[in-house]
Amino acid sequence: MTRQGGFDPRESPDGKELYYLKKRNASEIWKLSAEGGAESPVLTDPAAQTDFAWWQPFNDGIYFVSRVPKASPEEDRIQFFSFGNKNIDLIAPTSKRVSGYGGFSVSPDRRHIIFAQVDQDESDIMLVENFR
């Protein structure tokens, strides 16, 4: 459907638009009408400081988690971009980083947001011997 590809596609609740990232971990969200036509950027960070890894479109805007490198390393921000007035409103800061493995979802009535947070970020190095 897109002219130059895309990642992480999301359908609008009314099914009229397809939203997607132009690149993985991109700072741009694009859209394309389900009826076809030209694709266009919807939400971009020209300074490329925001990683739109977690987001969800609604008919009137997009909820997203912004990971801003210059912010506190312990904090992400849940925000809403309005298609109508083009404003970005802060919904809530998080007390810890949002996990890349847990997803992000806003309930249809917008009363609840669910996401996984990073409480501890560690790894174990394992040694496996005598395998074939």
TABELKA-V539485 format. One record per helix or strand of 2 or more residues. SS is the DSSP state (A for helix, B for strand). FROM is the first residue (numbers start at 0). TO is the last residue. If there is no record, write none. Layout:
ss->SS from->FROM to->TO
ss->SS from->FROM to->TO
This chain:
ss->B from->6 to->10
ss->B from->16 to->20
ss->B from->27 to->32
ss->B from->39 to->43
ss->B from->53 to->57
ss->B from->60 to->65
ss->B from->76 to->81
ss->B from->87 to->92
ss->B from->103 to->105
ss->B from->112 to->114
